[in-house]
């Protein structure tokens, strides 16, 4: 797709300094962009060498001054560049139609302009909206409801009665609505607790590959609007994940925990059950969160602690052998002093 810089500036609501008739037809990294590409310089490192790039245009912050390049000033260069990439490289959309090898249950309500690939299995009383794309080998359980403009990739299972909103993307291999891990024990035997709730996924959510989102024991496991999960994320029964939260790869959230809005959980984070993580919390990679975290905190480590304290702890750990040796030496010296003072008192 080809776009003029005038059109680019209009799309990103930016200010163009340069040739409005200049056309670009690609997006590329700063160091490898050509005259046909647009790129972005979002930090000082790239802004300092902006005149070295061969890009046809560069997206820069509003306060940037001075360059002979075609530049487009915006509030957030990275976001603007992402929006242009989406226009330049639109995803391929299959032609609407339902494969003859699809297995469809009773009372199926199907919107318009949907694509359903071979070997999809759809249970009874399922409702899907408009412009939905279901790739091969998907299983949709009974009484599932799916909104508009949803794309679900191969080998996904959405089990009975779960709800998926509009403009949701679910990547390959994810399971939504499996039973939670809950057992009652009499001291000898574990008895499985029935999980009779659902999973509800709101609008504008993207679920990565290989996620597992368990249904609630009662009520719902709730993934709210705008949540994005990486691959291999586990969300247990009765968890609530707040709006616009990011869960990075291999994060696991135990049952009945509430995650606030705009939370970032970095890779391999483990969050304990029955706690609350407030809004705008950032959790460092491999952290183990064992108790509730107030809004606005940045925590790291296991158990979690304020990130600045964790950095100080990490600096001390490599010195522990040296500190141990010094402590033993101090103990020996104190012992000699005590023995000497004891001898004087005899």
Secondary structure, 3 states (H helix, E strand, C coil): CCEEHHHHHHHHCCEEECCCCCEECEECCCCCCCCCEEEECCCHHHHCCHHHCCCCEEEEECCCCCCCCCEEEECCHHHHHHHHHHHHCCCCCCCCEECCCCEECCCCEECCCCEECCCCEECCCCEECCCCEECCCCEECCCCEECCCCEECCCCEECCCCEECCCCEECCCCEEEECCCCEEECCCCEEECCCCCEEEECCCCEECCCCEEECCCCCEEEECCCCEECCCCEECCCCEECCCCEECCCCEECCCCEECCCCEECCCCEECCCCEECCCCEECCCCEECCCECCCCEEECECCEEHHHHHHHHHHHCCHHHHHHHHHHHHHHHHHHHHHHHHHCC
